[in-house]
Amino acid sequence: MNNEIILKLPDGTELSFAAGITGAEIAASIGAGLARAALAVVVNGKKLDISAPIFEGGDFRILTFDDDEGKHIFWHSTSHIMAEAVLRLFPGTKVAIGPAIEQGFYYDFDRAEPFTAGDLEAIETEMARIVKEDAVFQRCELPRDEALSRFEAAGEIYKVELAGEIPLGETVSLYTSGTFTDLCRGPHVPSASIIKAFKLLSVAGAYWRGSEKNKMLQRIYGISFPKKSQLDDFLEKLEQAKARDHRKLGKELDLFSINDDIGPGLVLWHPNGAIIREIIETYWRRRHREEGYLPVYTPLVGRSKLWETSGHLGFYNDNMFPSMSFEEGEQYFVRPMNCPFHIAIYKNKLRSYRDLPIRYCELGADYRYERSGVLHGLLRVRGFTMDDAHIFCRPDQMIDEVVGVYEFSLNILRSFGFKDFGIYLSTRPEHFVGDEDRWANATEALVAALQKVGLPFKTDVGGGAFYGPKIDIKVRDALGREWQTTTVQFDFNEPERFGLNYIGENGEKTQPYMVHRALLGSLERFFACLVEHYAGNFPMWLAPLQAKVIPVSEKFQAYAEIVHKRLLKAGLRSEIDNRPETMGYRIREAETAKVPYMLIVGEREEASGSASLRSHSDGDLGSMPIEKIIDRLNSESQPPA
């Protein structure tokens, strides 16, 4: 074995070390600050504990809490500490799984008594004791059967199930910290004392493995940080997020509902929500026509043969609703996505290289059988509308098409008020379909598009789907939270499965490149994002009700009707509030409903053909002629160009 290894840092610097050096030693050689912050390392794409010896050279990174991967390691380690605290306080509790999530962590527990708010406080106190004890996270590897026997002896039925799914003869890893041992790939933080600040946030029910056929467990959610100031900032934003929760505002503003009698995950759009959705769809259609997309409409169901060819019955069957049988004995499935239908339209006639690119777009309703345990407002539903498109192009058109999609996406997202984005490139995974040259060309096209637009992006090496690389764009809302919107996904699988081709310049049949593309994602998720971004204070062009006319008394109802009709004739969305309540009460209700403008009318306004204009955001604006008010409101009501 070579006694020297060369490690390449992200900035290109190459450093030489003795084989067997640890990540902690490397961090210390670079600087004391980095040594204190280092949580783990990545060597050639593989994450390792900071204490693990390194025997191979190659690409090298040190992970801190500033890295997304570092945060996940930190949060996963905290979940272990929480599990240890629970077992100390409540012996006999069974532990299930405890991963890091997008913001924090959770652990699922099987316990007869429900956890109370007082229990969470007690668990936090015990976690503080464990952190003070500063136990080291220790990794051990042993044969699967030995790990299985260990968990069987401890009565940990959920760990036994998980370990039993690991192939016979394989080695598995366990981590021990303090008195708690867990089946875990790792890595983990070096020791418990690194976790300075934490908070347990809530308890919820969660079916084991997300299936309602399994036992309901108790899931404790939490968050943790290296500094208390970071925790304080997070908790402050959390309170703001609660006020912006789309489920809360959806009820208050009468936007939508989900009725269990109809079915969980199936959305009812109320008039206010439907108006906003109609505005979004109208804008979406206009912009797509301007970008050269061709609209299509396709069925909600398809024969089983279609889904066999596409691969959905083989790879995605668990997320599809059960089949339906008809008189002729055919099996039909409700569609989980739209691509096979767009492919069928493409295949409907012979295509020439001169016909490409072809861009089909559709606001397509899809249905997926999401487990009830993961349903969440509009963010995770069973029936949704995908703002879908598929591009069929030649190899020489790839880069221009991806650049076009990317620029179109950023433009349309900015039109809805988003200014900050997280951009992620996912490359070829270990198991993939299609030849390597096509993968290389497609990845090159995605990188070229990102570089041309000039925004920074992160690369998720090996994070692409098995059928192609992709770009994901996430918008950051008013609180800095990321929401998944745009996906640009190459597909080498379906063109081959469906035998797509076009006649090239040489007269030969050639397989086109196919790009799946969604800009907003699903309308349901995007709508939730808009609600929370604006906290329900929609810009004028999106507001379901733009103006409310309020007569000061019944005497001026006739004039209020005249004003209301003039607003409607001018294309504004208006209502009259002539209820026998005090004017102050009606104004407060309009404020609560976040109506952008109120027009107060009384004797003086009727005599002068005016109204007293009040803005939800700016308060009293004084008396103005109706024509001037209409001009003002109309100028603010125009959708983005």
N, C-alpha and C positions, 0 to 999 in steps of 0.2 A: 504493500500500500504506500502511495506517495505521502510523504510526511508534510507536504505543503498544499494548501488549497488557495485558489484565487477567487475572490468574491467581487462581483460587479454591483455597485450601488446604483440606485435609480438615476443619478445624475451622470452615470457613465464612469465614475471613478472606480478603479480596480485596486483592491487591497489584498495583500498576501498574509496568510495566517497559517499557523501549525494546525494540521488536521486534528480534530477532536476539540477544538476551541468551542466555547459556548456562546450563544447570542449575548448573554449578559457581559461576558468578557469583551466581546467586540464592541458593544455599546459603550462600555467604560473606556475603551481605548479611543473612542471618537470624542467623548465629552461627558462630564459628570451629569449635566442636565439631561442628556439623552439616556444615560444609565438609570436615572431615577424614573424617567417616564416610560421606559421600554417595557412592553407587556409580553411580546412574543416576536418571532421572526418568521420570514417567508424565504425559503431557499428553493429556487426553481419551481415556484408556484405552490410548494408544500409548506403549510404552516407547522411550526415547531414551538415547543415550550422554550422560554428564554434560557432555561438551564440545560437544554438538550445539547449533547456534543454534535458538532457538524463535521462530517467527513467528506463531503463533496463540494466542489466549487460550482460557480454559476451565478445566476441572478440572485440578488440578496436584498431584502428589505427588513427594516426594524419597524414593528408596529407599535404605535402609541394610541392613546385615547383619541387623538385627532384623526385617526384613520377609521373608516367605517368598519373594517375588519377588526381593528383594535377595540372599538366600542362593543362589538358583538362578543368578543372574548371576555371583556370586562363584565358585561351583563350576564353572560352564561356562568361565569364564576360566581357572581352574586346569587344566581338562582341556586347553586349548590349550597351556598352559605345559608340561604333561606330554608332549603330543605333540611339541612342539619338542625337549624333552630326549631323547625316544626317537629322533628322527630324527638328532640330533647324535651320539648314541652308537652307533646301529645304522643307518647309511646303507643305503638300499635297501628299508627297511621301508615298506609301504604303509599309509596311514591310511584309516580308514572313517568312523565317526561317534563323537562324543564329547560326549554331552549331560550336563546336570545331572540327577540323580535325586532321590528323596525325601530321601536322606541322602548327600550327596556327589556323585560324578561317576564316569564311566568313559570310556575310549576303547578302540575296537576296532582292532587292528593285524593286518596280514597279514605274517607273518614266518616263515621256514622253521624256525628254531630256537625252542624254547620259552623263554619268559622264566623265569628262576630267581629265587630269593630274593635272590641276590647282584646280579642285574640290577636288581631293584627298588631296592635300596640305592643302586646307581650312578645310577639315574634320579633318585632323590630328591636326591642330591648335585648332579647337573647342574641340576635344577630350582632348587635354592638359588642356583646361579651365575646363572641366568636372572633370578631375582627380584632379585638384587643389581644386575644390569645395568639393571633398571628400564625396560625397553622399554615404549613407549606402545602401547596397542591402537588401531590406525588402521583406519577404515572406508573402503572405496571401493565405488562402484557402477559397474557396467559391463554392457553387453548380454550376454544369456545366451550367445550364440555366442562372444563374446570370452573369457568365463570358461571355457567348454567347451574352447576351444583351449588356454588356459593350463594346464588340468589334464591335457589330452592330452599336451602337450609335457613335462610333469613326470612322466608315466607313472602318475598317480594314478587308477587304474581305477575306484575306488569313487566318487570325486568326479565323475568323468566320467559315471558312471551316474546319480548324483543330479542333476547339472546338466542332463543330457539329458532329465529328466522335467519340467523347468520349461518352460512354454509358450514357443514360439518368439517372439522379439521382446520378451520381458519383460526388465526390468532386475533384476539380482541383486546381492546385497551380499557382499563378502569382507572378512575382517578379517586384518590382519597385525600380529604382535607379534614383535619380534626377527627371526629367520630363517624364521618359520613363517607361512604364509598358509592360511586355511581358508574354505570356503564356509559362510557363517553369517549368520543374520538379526540377531544381536546383541540387545540391547546388551552391552557388556563393561565391566569395571572400567576406570578411567582408565589405570592402568599396573601393571606386574607387582609393584612393591614393596609394594602394598597387601596382597598375599597373604603374610602373615607366617609362618603355621604350616600344615604339611600332612603327610600320611602316606599312602603307598601301601599298601593293605590286602591285596589278593589278586589272583590271576590266575585266570581261568576261560575255558573254551571258550565260544564263542558263534557260532552260524551267522549269516552275513551276512543281515540283514533278518529274522532269526528263523526262517528256513526251512531244514529239514534237507536240502533239495535244493541248497542253496548251500554255499559253502566254509566250513569251520570257521575262525574267526578267534580271536585271543587278546584277551581283554578284561581290561584292568587297571582295578581299582577304587581310588578314593582319596577322601580327605576333606580339607578345608582350612578354616581359620578366620583371622580377623584377629588373634587373640591366642593365644599358646602355652597359656595356662591353659585356654582353651576346648577346644583339642585334647586336653590332658591329661584333662579331664573326659569328653570323648567316648570316648577310648580306655579309660578306666576302666569306663564304661557298656558299652562293646563287649565287654569281658571278662565282665561280668555277663550280657550278652545271650547270649554263647556258652554259658554254663552253663545258660541257660534255653531254648536252642534246642529247639523242639518236635520236631524230627527226632531230636535226641540223646535227649531225655527220652522220646519215643515208643518208642524202642528199649529204653531202660533200664527203663521202667515197663510194657513190653509192652502198649502201647495200640493201635498200628496198624502196618501196613507197606505198602509199595508194591513189587510184584513185577513185574520186567520180563517174565517169562514170561506174565503176564496182560496187562500193558500199562502203559506209563508214564502217570502221572496218574490211575490207577485205584486206589482205596484199599481195603485189607482192614482191617476193624475187628476187632481182637482182643477177647476177652471183657472185659478191663479197660476198653478204650476204648468198647466197645459198651454196657457198663453206664452209663458217664457219658453217652453219647449218649442212651440210653433215658430217663435221668433228665431231661435237658434237654428231650427231646421231650414227656415226660409233663407237665412243668411248663408248657411252651409251649402245649400243647393246653388245659390247665385255664385258664390265663390268657386265652386267646383266647375260650373259651366265656364267661368272665365279662365280656369286653368286647363281646359281641354279634356275634362272627364266626361264620360258618357253615362247617363243614368240608366240603371236597370232595376227591374223588380223581379223577385224570384219567390218560389213557393216556400211555405213554412215546413213542409214535410217532403221527404224523398224516400224512394224504395231502398230496401236494405242493401241491394246490390251497389248502389251509389256509395253508401257509407263503408261497404267492404272494400271497394276500390280505393277510396280516399284514405283508408287506414283507420278511420274513427272507431269502427267496431272492434278493431284489434287493439288500438292504443288508448281509446277514450271512452269505451263503453260504460264504465262506471259513472261517468258524468253525463250520460245521455238518458233522457226519459225512456221508459220501457216502450217497446214497439207496439204498433196498432195493427190488427189484422182486418182485412176487408174481404168482401164476398169472393173475390177471385183467389183468395188464399195468400195474397201478397203481404209481406211485412213492410210497414212504413215506420219511419222514425221522425220525430220532430227535430228540426235541425239545431245543432249546437253552434254552428258557424256557417258562413255563406260561400266559402271558396269553391266547393264542388259545383255550385250552381253557376258561378261566374265562369268556371272552366268549361261547363257545358255550352254556354253562350259562345265562348271563343271557338269551341270545336264545331259549332253549327255549320261552318263553311270553311273552305280552303283559304288559308292565309298566305300572303306573300310578304317578303321582307319589306316591301314598300308600304304595307299596311301598319307596320309597327312604328312606334309604340301604340298599344291600345290600352286605354285606362277606363275601367268600369268602376262605377261607384254606386253605393246603395246604403240607405239607412235601413239596415236589415234587422228584423226582430229575430232573436235567437233565444233558445231555452236550454239551460243546463241544470242538471240535478245536483245542485250544491247541497252539501250536508247541512242540516238545520243548525248544527253547532257553529258554523262559520258565517251564517247569514248576518248581515249588519246594515240596517237601513237601506240606503240606495247604493252603498259601496259594494255589497256582495248580495246579489239577487239571483233568482232563478229565471226570470224573464227580463230581457234587456234588449236595447236597440244599439247595434254596433255601427259606428260611422265608418263603414268599411269601404275599401277599394282594393282592386287588384290590377297590377300593371304587367303587361306582357311585352317584353322588349328584346331587342337583339343585343349581343354582347357589347357591340360598339356604342350602344345607347345607355348602358348601365349607369355610368357616372353622371351624365346629364340628368337622367331620370331621378336618381337619388338626390342630387343637388336640388332639383325642382321640388321634390317632396319635402325635403328638409327646410328649404326657404319658405315654402307654402305653409308648413306646419308652424314655424316660428311666427310668421306673419299673422296667421289666423288666431293663434294663442294670444299674441299681443293685442289683437283686436278685442279680446274678451277681458283685457286688463291685466294680464300676467307679464311681468317684466324680467323675472329671474328664473333660470332653468338649470336643471341638472341633466347632463347628457351622458349616456352610457353606451359603450360599444361592447357587444358580446361576441366572442369568436368561437372557432370550431371546438366542440367538445371531444372527449375521448372516443365516443361512439357516434358515428355520423353516417349519413347516406350521401351519395353523389361523389364524383371524383375530386381529388385534391386541387386540381387546376381550377375547377369551377369555384370551389371554396375560396381559393386565393384571389381570383378575379373579383368575386362578390365582396370579399372583405376589403380589398383595395378600393372598390367603388365607394363603400361606406366611409372609409378613412378619408378618401379624396373629398367627399361631400362635406365631412366635418371640418376638414382643413380649409376648404374654400370659404365656408361661412365664417370661420375664424373664432368660434367659441371653444373654450376648453372642454375636454371630455375625459372620462375615465374608461379604462379598458378592463372588462371582466374576461380574463383569459379562460377559454373553455366554457364560457357561460351561455353560448348560443344553443338554440334548439338543435335536435339531431338532424333537422332538415334544412338548416341554413343559419348564417350569422344575422345579427340584427342590431338596430339602434333603438334605444328607448329614450324618450324625452319626458322628464318629470317637471311639472311646474311647481314653483314655490309660492305658497299663498302669503297672505298678509302677516301670518305668524311664522313664516319661514319653513312651514311643513311641506314636504314633497308629496305630490300626487301624480300617479302614473297617468299619462295621456297618450302621447304619440308612440307608436311602434312601427318601425320599418323593417320588415322581415323577408329575407330571401328564402326561397323554397326550391330545393332540388328534388323533393320527394314527390309531390303531386304532379308536376309536369311529366315525370317519368311514369308514374302509376296510371295516369290518364292518356299517355301517349300523345302529348301536345307536340305540335310541330308547325313550321312555316316553310315555304319554299324560298330558299336562299338565292342569292345572285347567281350561284353556280347551278341552279336548277335542282339541287339536292334538298331533301327534307332535313330540317335542322330544329333542334329543341330550343324553344325560347327560354329566356330567364323569366321567372315569375316573382313578383314582389307583392307580399301582403302589406297593406298599409292602413292604419287607422290614425287619424289626427287627434280627435277628442277622446278616443277610447269608446266606452259605452256612454250613451246620453245620460243614463242614470248616474253613473259615477261622476261624469263631468258636471252634471247639475248639482250634485252634492258638493263638489269642489267649489262651484260658483257661490252657492249659498254660504258656505263657510268662509270663503275668501272675502266676500262683501258683507258678511254678518247679516245678510238679508236686505242690506241697503243697496239694492241693485242700481246700476247706472240707468239713466232715464230711458235709454233705448231698450233695456231689458225689463224694466219694471212692469209687472202685470197691470197695475193701476197707476197711471201717471199723474192724475189730478182728481181731487175731490172738491166738489162745490158744496159749500156749507152756508145756507141762509141763516141769518141771525135769529129769525123767527118765522112762523108760518106765513106771516104777511108778505114775505118776499120770496115765497116758493115759486111763484110764476116767473119772476125774474131769474131765479136760480135755474129753472128749466131752460130758459132762453140761453143762458151762459153755457149750460151743459151741452145743449144741442150744437152751439157754435164750436165748442171743443171737439165734439164727435165729428162734425163736418170737416174740421181741419185735420182729421186723422189721429186725434189724440184719444187715449183710453181714459175715459172720465166716468165718474159716478156722482150722484147727489146724495147727501146725507141730510134728510129732512125729518129725522126722528124727533119726537117731542122730548129730547134731552137738552140740557144746557149746552150752549155753544162751547164752553170750556171743556165739557166732557167729550163732545164730538171731536174737538181738535186733538185732545189727548189720545183718543182712540185711533185717529188717523196717524198720529205720531207713532203709536205702538205698532200699527200696521205698516210703518215705514213708507207711507205714500209720499212721493217726492214733493208734490205741491198741493197746497190747499188754497181755494179761492173763496174768501169770506165775502158775502154780499148782504147789504142792508139798504137803508133808505138813501144814504149818500151815494152809494155805489150805483144803485138803480138810476138815480137822477143824472149821474154823470156817465153812464154806460161803462162802468169800470168794475174792478174787484180789488179787494185787499189781498195781496199775494203773500202767502207764507210758505217758506221752504223748510223741508224736513232737516236739511243740513245747516241752513243759514238763518233760520228764524224769520221774523217779520221783515218783508221787503217793501212794505208800503202799498199805497193805492196806485193802480195802473189801468190805462184803457185796455179793454178786452183784446183788441187787435195786437197791442204791444205784448200782452201776456202770451197770446197764441204764437207770435213770432218767436218769443223767447223759448217757450216750451218746445216748439217744433225744431228750433235750431239744436236743442239738446237731445232731441229724440231720434236724430238720424243715426242709423247703424254705421259702423266704420266703413271706410271705402274699401 
